[in-house]
Amino acid sequence: MDTSSPAAQGVRAEGIAAFLDALERDPRIEPHGLVIQRHGRRIAEGYWAPHTGGHSRLVYSLSKSFTGTALGLQIGEGRLSLDDLVSDHLPELFDDDTPDATRRMRIRHIASMSSGHAAETLLEAFTADPSDPVRGFLTIPPDAEPGTVFAYNQPPVLTLARILQHLAGERLVDYLRPRLLDPLGIGDFHWRQLPSVGDLGFSGVYTDLDAVARLGQLYLDDGIWKGRRLLPEGWVTDASAVQIANPERDEPDWRQGYGFQLWMSQHGYRGDGAFGQYMVVLPEYDAVVAMFSCIERMQVVMDAMWEHLLPAMTPDELAPSVDDDALARRLGALALPTAMERCGGGPPGEVPALAFSRRGARSHPSVTGIEIVGDRVIVREDDDSIEVPLTEHWSVASASHAASASRLADGRIVVDLVLLATPHRLEIELDPATATFVARWPLVPLFGAGLDNRLSSMHSPVLR
């Protein structure tokens, strides 16, 4: 995308700097990447080492916004309509025992989290039919009439993904490639699959932050990219409007209503994914904010956006400012605290070769042993292993792994293992005195939502 200074697009750089301050001083937030666009220009982009730009990673439920975009494209092509019954497209999954309310379920209901179920049904759907959770979902009686109640619920999106792939005759990722991904200039884009469905739909997309920002810009510009209409006229208006109310939700930006695979926000609307993956579209400000992070309470980041970024956006171009240059330098030097900065201690130095066994029940269960060999740490999962440098600095060991380490005053060694293809970091504590280790997640990943629980499998689907 074309770039510009914040001032040239009417944004005060000090407001962006204040947002960075808020992200970095709050211990609940681990920021990984940030892109801000205004008036169709990219005015800020930065990544906290060891995370980098152009790196594909799991975006969790932000995947839903790509599924919703595929729905809009297929509606524009006349393949289906929002008022089609689900049974029109999956007749083989309906029988005499199908609940009556399920028979009245329409495409608009499964696309807007208003299937009539009052809570998440993913586990129940897999329990009902482990080999075909869509079939399992359709056996679960809705608690209310479809279209009358909101519940954030994965199987309706899984069902939508199956319908879209059936109509397209190919995977969602292949369907989107010529219609969306290539025109937007999105190259690295992959989707985890389920055997009975194809691409997961509700999660499982691996892509980079640039792709998220480009999708957000496409929605901001009403489906038009560089003068070419990609999304059918009217789709953005419908998708970004309240299709079902959700006032019962606790956090302010999660109770503004839900559209078609998009959340309404206190300002604008967004796609988002677990642990702080954001695509925030702000039509009133002609702006897009895309962010990767790791945080449990995602409202915290939204609050910081409203407090710092929105007041920085003015209606007029500003005079060039030294703050723009200072911000650019800061964005180019962002870094997460290393293990030594996080825990104290000092450089790990030379450590005798040693094998460590698991201590207690709190460790991640797939890790069967850890070894130090020379200046390397080897994390073993039975026959699989991950090898990273034993160094106080952030060191990127592969496309999927980075690490830093510290030796504490009592001799214990702490290793922060970053799973670069996810939002997650594993904290490993090695005790040479007892030859034992503990490996804990600060925030436990959502295994099954595009990940399995083996560290060696936490990578983009194209990597082996």
Helices and strands as residue ranges (DSSP letters): G 7-9, H 13-25, E 30-38, E 41-47, E 57-58, G 60-62, H 63-76, H 86-89, G 91-93, H 100-103, H 107-111, H 122-128, H 133-138, H 154-168, H 172-176, I 177-181, H 182-184, E 189-191, E 193-194, E 198-199, E 205-207, H 209-220, E 224-225, E 228-229, H 235-239, G 252-254, E 263-264, E 269-273, E 277-282, G 283-285, E 287-294, H 299-304, I 305-309, H 310-312, H 322-331, H 339-343, E 354-358, E 369-373, E 376-381, E 384-389, E 395-396, E 401-407, E 413-419, E 425-431, E 436-440, G 455-457
